[in-house]
Amino acid sequence: MSLRRLMLALCLLTLSACATYPDISQSRSPCRMEPGGWCGFLRNGAVDVWPYAVASANAYTGDDDVFTDLGPVLERLERLPIADEAADKGFGYEIFAQYASGTEGQPDRQPIARILAFRGTDFDGFTDIFYGTLRNDQIELAQAAFEAERARPEFADGAEWIVAGHSLGGALATEVSIAHPHVRAFMFNTSPFYGGEDRVNDMQRTVFNERGEVLRKFARYDLAPAADVYTLNCAPRNGQFTKHKIRPLADCITWIAAYGDPDALKTVLANAVRKPMVECGDEGKPHPGVMPVVSEPCIHSARPEKEDPA
């Protein structure tokens, strides 16, 4: 265990003492006459990644804020059992089949990919920090789980394998993608603490982070994952810990994707996903649908200014 990693982990437990740094976001975009006020590159990125954001949220099996409806293109599959020793170290994951758009209801449809989504930190103690950040136990478990799942005879149909994860789960997905350069990885509010060579497979990784979420405070200490990185400002009025949660970020990504993807729109409606805090319109605004006609500018709302006490 390195002293540097120990200091980083202790800093995680005393976050109020760490400085915050600005990053690029779309809190006030130049794309006010585009659907939802979200720029085209961001809508396209959301269309690409929303299934992996939903899968990463639902890697937290048993939590209250998972998606109750995975939408038309995702299906949860039975994973291999996780040994008690691995579970005691905080390790967890889920497997999902991803189907092509427009194939909903087809009894013989075949998956185009399988998603292994790693569970992130529970913050119910020091377990995940110890075994996932200070030591490499969870990294080794993640590599072994990926190899074991990929070797299952029932998965020998040639479907692409994709890894995903939130927070610590994002670091584990990074490690797997480094070890397997053919594997794509999608990470959300990802931990910057990983040990592999960051430039390996860097064109196959995509990261979505919420501006101001707590782990972004540590990006200056370790190299950020070499990847396409999107920074959203979905909920500027939330605190750093609430911003770190996967469900609000997955909701925001799926809402944005629904401007260009009917499957994402179905998922938004099925789960009663609410519009992002920052998007223009009333709090209860329904989603306008795929590529709505834009007749007036949509101006994102950032954090309200504090009232003058005088």
GUKOL-336746 format. One record per residue (C-alpha): x negated, y negated, z negated; residue number from 1. Coordinates in Angstrom, 3 decimals. Example, Ala and Ser with C-alpha at 12.3 -4.5 7.8 and 13.67 -1.06 7.14 Angstrom:
# residues 2
-12.300; 4.500; -7.800; 1
-13.670; 1.060; -7.140; 2
# end
This chain:
# residues 310
0.000; 0.000; 0.000; 1
-1.547; -3.346; 0.981; 2
-1.547; -6.381; -1.301; 3
-0.155; -8.390; 1.610; 4
2.892; -6.147; 1.932; 5
3.408; -6.204; -1.824; 6
3.425; -10.000; -1.827; 7
5.902; -10.027; 1.069; 8
8.217; -7.658; -0.752; 9
8.062; -9.742; -3.920; 10
8.860; -12.773; -1.815; 11
11.972; -10.957; -0.579; 12
13.141; -10.817; -4.180; 13
12.445; -14.521; -4.795; 14
13.707; -15.987; -1.568; 15
14.615; -19.387; -2.934; 16
10.900; -20.135; -3.288; 17
10.176; -19.578; 0.416; 18
10.332; -22.343; 2.998; 19
12.680; -22.203; 5.947; 20
11.718; -23.004; 9.530; 21
13.887; -24.216; 12.413; 22
14.444; -22.203; 15.556; 23
16.183; -22.712; 18.867; 24
19.927; -22.193; 18.773; 25
23.060; -23.139; 20.609; 26
24.716; -25.094; 17.825; 27
25.428; -27.938; 20.239; 28
25.065; -26.490; 23.685; 29
24.817; -28.263; 27.033; 30
27.400; -25.810; 28.382; 31
30.545; -27.479; 27.116; 32
32.496; -26.783; 30.309; 33
31.746; -23.051; 30.195; 34
33.935; -20.444; 28.424; 35
33.831; -21.041; 24.701; 36
31.055; -23.552; 25.200; 37
28.560; -20.661; 25.424; 38
25.924; -20.863; 28.151; 39
25.948; -18.234; 30.880; 40
22.636; -16.646; 29.875; 41
23.988; -16.113; 26.358; 42
27.308; -14.692; 27.551; 43
25.436; -12.300; 29.840; 44
23.153; -11.270; 26.988; 45
26.137; -10.644; 24.725; 46
27.788; -8.483; 27.398; 47
24.637; -6.355; 27.517; 48
24.258; -5.855; 23.770; 49
27.675; -5.923; 22.096; 50
28.083; -2.098; 21.985; 51
24.749; -1.838; 20.150; 52
25.771; -4.547; 17.686; 53
28.976; -2.623; 16.934; 54
26.989; 0.626; 16.579; 55
24.513; -1.080; 14.229; 56
27.377; -2.358; 12.074; 57
28.887; 1.118; 11.939; 58
25.571; 2.676; 10.941; 59
26.641; 1.485; 7.473; 60
29.058; 4.393; 7.140; 61
31.269; 4.052; 4.095; 62
30.976; 0.274; 3.774; 63
34.082; -1.896; 3.828; 64
33.122; -4.100; 6.766; 65
32.535; -1.569; 9.552; 66
34.563; -1.734; 12.755; 67
37.721; 0.352; 12.390; 68
38.015; 0.587; 16.189; 69
34.823; 1.109; 18.197; 70
36.446; -0.008; 21.441; 71
36.722; 1.746; 24.804; 72
33.043; 2.528; 25.467; 73
31.796; 3.894; 22.138; 74
32.437; 7.151; 20.306; 75
30.858; 8.237; 17.042; 76
29.213; 11.664; 17.249; 77
28.301; 14.137; 14.540; 78
24.683; 13.634; 13.539; 79
22.320; 16.146; 11.997; 80
22.435; 16.342; 8.187; 81
20.135; 13.976; 6.322; 82
18.123; 15.745; 3.633; 83
18.685; 14.634; 0.042; 84
15.063; 13.541; -0.236; 85
15.442; 11.271; 2.804; 86
18.752; 9.878; 1.573; 87
17.172; 9.152; -1.815; 88
14.659; 6.970; 0.033; 89
17.511; 4.916; 1.516; 90
17.274; 6.397; 4.991; 91
20.408; 6.670; 7.109; 92
21.607; 6.527; 10.712; 93
24.537; 7.354; 12.987; 94
24.830; 8.607; 16.577; 95
27.204; 7.171; 19.191; 96
28.042; 8.066; 22.769; 97
28.268; 5.137; 25.174; 98
30.532; 5.499; 28.205; 99
30.753; 3.486; 31.411; 100
33.199; 0.617; 31.520; 101
36.585; 1.511; 33.003; 102
36.461; 5.199; 32.061; 103
38.676; 4.948; 28.974; 104
41.158; 7.825; 28.806; 105
39.344; 10.024; 31.317; 106
39.137; 13.473; 29.688; 107
35.991; 14.519; 31.555; 108
34.005; 11.308; 31.276; 109
30.323; 11.774; 30.525; 110
28.183; 9.474; 28.368; 111
25.782; 7.151; 30.120; 112
23.733; 6.804; 26.916; 113
23.465; 7.949; 23.329; 114
22.759; 5.382; 20.665; 115
20.863; 6.204; 17.503; 116
21.622; 3.306; 15.137; 117
19.541; 3.046; 11.968; 118
21.048; 1.802; 8.742; 119
19.436; -1.278; 7.214; 120
18.744; -2.289; 3.648; 121
21.546; -1.905; 1.118; 122
20.047; -4.397; -1.372; 123
21.239; -2.105; -4.180; 124
17.776; -1.879; -5.661; 125
14.114; -1.620; -4.730; 126
14.475; 1.682; -2.817; 127
14.575; 0.349; 0.752; 128
11.900; -2.256; 0.119; 129
9.589; 0.343; -1.406; 130
10.086; 3.142; 1.146; 131
10.829; 0.960; 4.165; 132
8.492; -2.035; 3.752; 133
5.727; -1.206; 1.288; 134
5.376; 2.379; 2.502; 135
5.942; 4.150; 5.797; 136
8.342; 6.837; 4.557; 137
11.374; 5.512; 6.415; 138
9.329; 4.990; 9.588; 139
8.265; 8.634; 9.530; 140
11.855; 9.721; 8.819; 141
13.127; 7.590; 11.709; 142
10.628; 9.091; 14.145; 143
11.504; 12.616; 13.004; 144
15.253; 11.978; 13.232; 145
14.942; 10.620; 16.763; 146
12.918; 13.636; 17.896; 147
15.338; 16.073; 16.247; 148
18.467; 14.464; 17.704; 149
16.970; 14.221; 21.178; 150
16.061; 17.940; 21.076; 151
19.607; 19.154; 20.352; 152
20.789; 21.532; 23.122; 153
24.181; 19.836; 23.374; 154
22.406; 16.567; 24.231; 155
20.411; 18.023; 27.130; 156
22.502; 16.332; 29.826; 157
19.994; 13.637; 30.731; 158
21.896; 10.715; 29.192; 159
19.638; 7.811; 28.244; 160
18.635; 7.412; 24.596; 161
18.861; 3.955; 22.995; 162
17.876; 2.942; 19.470; 163
19.403; 0.076; 17.552; 164
19.557; -1.308; 14.053; 165
20.105; -4.225; 11.732; 166
17.562; -5.618; 9.260; 167
15.300; -2.742; 8.156; 168
17.130; -0.641; 10.756; 169
15.829; -3.051; 13.384; 170
12.258; -2.481; 12.231; 171
12.805; 1.292; 12.466; 172
14.223; 0.897; 15.993; 173
11.151; -1.176; 16.866; 174
8.842; 1.586; 15.639; 175
10.672; 4.247; 17.668; 176
10.565; 2.102; 20.804; 177
6.828; 1.581; 20.351; 178
6.259; 5.327; 19.986; 179
8.506; 6.094; 22.987; 180
7.937; 3.490; 25.722; 181
10.851; 4.774; 27.821; 182
13.368; 4.047; 25.041; 183
15.258; 0.760; 24.932; 184
15.849; -0.891; 21.567; 185
18.342; -3.506; 20.369; 186
17.851; -5.204; 17.013; 187
19.983; -7.610; 14.987; 188
18.711; -9.938; 12.240; 189
15.750; -7.637; 12.380; 190
13.076; -7.256; 9.756; 191
9.653; -8.560; 10.899; 192
7.892; -5.867; 8.850; 193
6.737; -3.077; 11.121; 194
3.350; -1.541; 11.802; 195
3.207; -0.514; 15.448; 196
1.542; -2.295; 18.360; 197
4.076; -4.993; 19.198; 198
3.165; -5.345; 22.901; 199
3.946; -1.708; 23.725; 200
7.327; -1.459; 25.462; 201
8.014; -5.125; 24.770; 202
10.118; -5.501; 27.949; 203
12.531; -2.857; 26.666; 204
13.518; -4.590; 23.425; 205
16.192; -7.216; 22.771; 206
16.756; -9.071; 19.508; 207
19.749; -11.159; 18.405; 208
19.224; -13.202; 15.225; 209
21.476; -15.627; 13.387; 210
19.841; -18.987; 12.818; 211
18.919; -19.531; 9.172; 212
19.457; -15.940; 8.026; 213
17.220; -14.909; 5.198; 214
14.634; -12.710; 6.982; 215
13.732; -15.469; 9.426; 216
11.844; -17.062; 6.542; 217
9.175; -14.395; 6.915; 218
8.640; -14.500; 10.667; 219
5.500; -16.596; 10.184; 220
3.842; -13.869; 8.089; 221
4.116; -10.966; 10.534; 222
4.330; -10.947; 14.308; 223
7.897; -11.096; 15.536; 224
8.885; -8.106; 17.689; 225
7.741; -8.698; 21.250; 226
11.147; -8.738; 22.913; 227
13.771; -10.903; 24.531; 228
14.973; -12.890; 21.524; 229
18.284; -14.729; 21.280; 230
19.024; -17.018; 18.351; 231
22.685; -17.718; 17.660; 232
24.217; -20.319; 15.391; 233
27.571; -18.628; 14.867; 234
28.190; -19.632; 11.261; 235
26.227; -22.767; 10.297; 236
28.194; -23.276; 7.087; 237
27.350; -19.847; 5.650; 238
24.507; -19.203; 3.253; 239
21.328; -17.360; 4.213; 240
22.434; -14.039; 2.736; 241
25.875; -14.099; 4.348; 242
24.222; -14.993; 7.667; 243
22.031; -11.904; 7.335; 244
24.986; -9.479; 7.321; 245
25.500; -7.441; 10.472; 246
29.295; -7.601; 10.697; 247
29.598; -11.400; 11.160; 248
26.824; -11.332; 13.758; 249
28.366; -8.346; 15.566; 250
31.740; -10.117; 15.536; 251
30.215; -13.235; 17.067; 252
28.322; -11.314; 19.753; 253
31.411; -9.291; 20.680; 254
33.576; -12.443; 20.803; 255
31.099; -14.112; 23.168; 256
30.851; -10.941; 25.275; 257
34.651; -10.877; 25.593; 258
34.440; -13.946; 27.846; 259
32.836; -11.667; 30.444; 260
33.684; -8.075; 29.520; 261
37.239; -6.672; 29.224; 262
36.001; -3.813; 27.005; 263
34.551; -6.317; 24.547; 264
37.855; -8.213; 24.654; 265
39.755; -5.028; 23.769; 266
37.377; -4.505; 20.847; 267
37.918; -8.084; 19.647; 268
41.695; -7.646; 19.741; 269
41.686; -4.154; 18.185; 270
39.626; -5.351; 15.217; 271
41.263; -8.775; 14.852; 272
37.861; -10.437; 15.270; 273
38.088; -14.153; 14.539; 274
36.415; -16.828; 16.584; 275
32.906; -17.865; 15.526; 276
32.891; -20.668; 12.979; 277
30.893; -22.880; 15.327; 278
33.164; -22.535; 18.372; 279
35.635; -25.324; 19.060; 280
39.290; -24.809; 18.224; 281
41.397; -24.018; 15.186; 282
40.287; -21.280; 12.795; 283
43.072; -18.995; 13.996; 284
42.396; -19.595; 17.695; 285
43.081; -16.454; 19.753; 286
40.461; -15.348; 22.222; 287
41.151; -17.063; 25.584; 288
40.340; -13.888; 27.532; 289
37.873; -12.926; 30.239; 290
36.596; -15.926; 32.222; 291
39.384; -18.332; 31.280; 292
39.919; -21.544; 33.217; 293
38.087; -24.320; 31.361; 294
39.871; -27.655; 31.577; 295
38.220; -29.609; 28.775; 296
34.836; -29.508; 27.054; 297
34.349; -27.129; 24.136; 298
32.057; -28.822; 21.627; 299
30.506; -26.599; 18.994; 300
30.895; -27.749; 15.403; 301
27.755; -27.676; 13.275; 302
27.565; -28.006; 9.484; 303
29.827; -30.854; 8.297; 304
27.936; -33.845; 6.990; 305
28.068; -34.336; 3.234; 306
30.326; -37.068; 2.002; 307
28.669; -40.194; 0.635; 308
29.119; -40.026; -3.154; 309
29.398; -43.812; -3.172; 310
# end
